[in-house]
């Protein structure tokens, strides 16, 4: 039975490839419109024919049986001779189904490729082979993908934006007035880097963004590679209830009656939110992608925010000569994931120790660890700084500067937020 299925499958692939080549003979300009490449063809003679057609097109020579035979020269027998070429040129009645033939050829190419790398993994089930299969699978999803929107669709959207006031927010509400003004909210498809030295408050800031998303009916996936779920939950409950984090170490002894009431209300609020914390210490982009896909399927119509804490702890798949190459692979895949699922991805990152060696310790883009790939893939880079972290006598106590150092689609600049460190909560300055 399997042999029959394989035969039918190969026969379909051959017919589709023949139809593609025959259609190009009828309408040579299709060679400039095709989404196919030489490697997509199953059969060697068809690959050679397609390659020859491409070469003729690049030289500006018309494509027909005569020019193809002349271009092939002695190799014409490798494609089945003149009779095979003539048969192709006369076997296709119309080019109307050209796109369908292309899709069939691509589907067979994807199937062959995935079967090959899956077989390699089954024969040698090691992480490198698993990583190769994963990468190949992602690549196959992208091949031949057509745009979902036309030029007219895009222009209509732009026209709507010109004629309809949709407010300041285009994306998810950050919960902070000035940050919303600078960014227009957290936009789908964006990779947003939050970078700071340790203890500056970057985890708390990211949690606040996720909390504000959930308050407004959204859903958040938080991938914590360093901190366990219980510890993060304490921080979230502190921010909701305004109970200092130190009291959660021993609530039975340290909570007042008012604290207990506030804690119970906070637990109820947090339980009602669609916030999911994933605290497995070793997580790959493949693991993250699978969970985000599941959440997207369960909540297709809700604003969805992804937080990853933090970049340097994401486990790379495969082997890389240098650490920065591994980091580059991770940020590139996370950017692709943000676009694929149309979600903003907040990625926390460490800063290098170079900051500590300067008199002005405000971070710069060059302070990002492995900064080349991070800066390149990010749509927004926010860098946090607190004066009182370095100077306990500083006048601006509990003031966090959020420096938007890179903004692909908007302005850069610095805003200030008030950080209630004891309860892990950020608020606008005017509210303090």
HELIX and SHEET records of a PDB file:
HELIX    1   1 UNK A    2  UNK A   26  1                                  25    
HELIX    2   2 UNK A   30  UNK A   33  1                                   4    
HELIX    3   3 UNK A   38  UNK A   40  5                                   3    
HELIX    4   4 UNK A   44  UNK A   58  1                                  15    
HELIX    5   5 UNK A   65  UNK A   72  1                                   8    
HELIX    6   6 UNK A   73  UNK A   79  5                                   7    
HELIX    7   7 UNK A   81  UNK A   91  1                                  11    
HELIX    8   8 UNK A   98  UNK A  123  1                                  26    
HELIX    9   9 UNK A  127  UNK A  142  1                                  16    
HELIX   10  10 UNK A  151  UNK A  163  1                                  13    
HELIX   11  11 UNK A  177  UNK A  183  1                                   7    
HELIX   12  12 UNK A  202  UNK A  215  1                                  14    
HELIX   13  13 UNK A  229  UNK A  241  1                                  13    
HELIX   14  14 UNK A  245  UNK A  250  5                                   6    
HELIX   15  15 UNK A  251  UNK A  254  1                                   4    
HELIX   16  16 UNK A  257  UNK A  272  1                                  16    
HELIX   17  17 UNK A  285  UNK A  298  1                                  14    
HELIX   18  18 UNK A  311  UNK A  313  5                                   3    
HELIX   19  19 UNK A  323  UNK A  341  1                                  19    
HELIX   20  20 UNK A  353  UNK A  357  5                                   5    
HELIX   21  21 UNK A  365  UNK A  367  5                                   3    
HELIX   22  22 UNK A  371  UNK A  377  1                                   7    
HELIX   23  23 UNK A  387  UNK A  390  1                                   4    
HELIX   24  24 UNK A  421  UNK A  423  5                                   3    
HELIX   25  25 UNK A  429  UNK A  431  5                                   3    
SHEET    1   A 9 UNK A 274  UNK A 278  0                                        
SHEET    2   A 9 UNK A 219  UNK A 224  1                                        
SHEET    3   A 9 UNK A 304  UNK A 309  1                                        
SHEET    4   A 9 UNK A 344  UNK A 350  1                                        
SHEET    5   A 9 UNK A 191  UNK A 196  1                                        
SHEET    6   A 9 UNK A 380  UNK A 386  1                                        
SHEET    7   A 9 UNK A 399  UNK A 407 -1                                        
SHEET    8   A 9 UNK A 413  UNK A 420 -1                                        
SHEET    9   A 9 UNK A 425  UNK A 428 -1                                        
END                                                                             
